[in-house]
Amino acid sequence: MPAAQPAFRKTRIAPTPSGYLHLGNVLSFAHTAALAQKTGAEILLRIDDLDQQRIRPEYVQDIFDTLNFMEIPWHEGPRNIHEYKTRWSQMYRLGSYKQALDRLKLQGDLFACICSRRSKTPCTCLSQKLPFDLPESSWKLLTTNDNIEVHSYPDEIITARLPADVQNFIVRKKDELPAYQLASVVDDLLFDIDLVVRGEDLWSSTLAQLQLAKKLRVEPFLKTTFYHHPLLMANGDQKLSKSAGDTSVKWLREQGRTRTDIYSAIARQFGKNEKINTCYELADVLGL
């Protein structure tokens, strides 16, 4: 008999409205929906909108349009732009993010940094002990080289360490808004998420968030289960980008493509020449 599926409370779909959603986003959403169905989890729609300079109303609307057109379900979260603006924006949770930042600062786990992300010289801000209220400074987490345990779906525990390129990562940006890693951990805790589905390119983010959760001493997040799915690549070796218009669902819809056309096109990228009608069929064909 096949092994019983683990059970989870809730997972999430967390798009960023900084461009039109593309086939890679749909692939990730399909995996999320399929795993939720298999494990009894509900799905939260969380719109990650802390990068305020890049957010545009048409990109937010595209999230709802794409999910509805592709028949991707969700049980909690906004159903339209009005609900998003009046209740669900991350800007309403700034107080919770600040509490986490204050705790890290009080514990001595943060340092201020004035380096540019484009700088090629080693950062020396930690040794300078810069004041936290220094204008145009970001706050970074003082990371360690400890082993990190990742609960990987369905029932594996993987031990790894934080990669060198993610050491001392940013938790508060120069615009004084929380960075993605911190906001994501806080949100997953607030919404009781215990299953996270994401692309394999975000493995380092998983490790960063688990180390951050360890610093915050939030045990529930450390027990979160992660599933990292293969990526849909452009030209064989390039990750899809929201700037590549011809892979956006919006562009494909405007060309007259149906939901079945789009799911089937994703399957062909993985060598599966089958007619795919739903997100569940796509995940099944891809071996989830």
Secondary structure, DSSP 8 states (H G I E B T S, - for coil): --------SEEEE---SSS--BHHHHHHHHHHHHHHHHHT-EEEE------GGG--HHHHHHHHHHHHHTT---SBS-SSHHHIIIIISGGGGHHHHHHHHHHHHHHT-EEEE---TT--S---HHHHT--TT-TT-EEEE------EEEEETTTEEEEE---GGGTT-EEE-TTSSB-HHHHHHHHHHHTT--EEEEEGGGHHHHHHHHHHHHHHT-HHHHT-EEEEE---EETTTEE--TT-GGGBHHHHHHTT--HHHHHHHHHHHTT------SHHHHHHHTT-
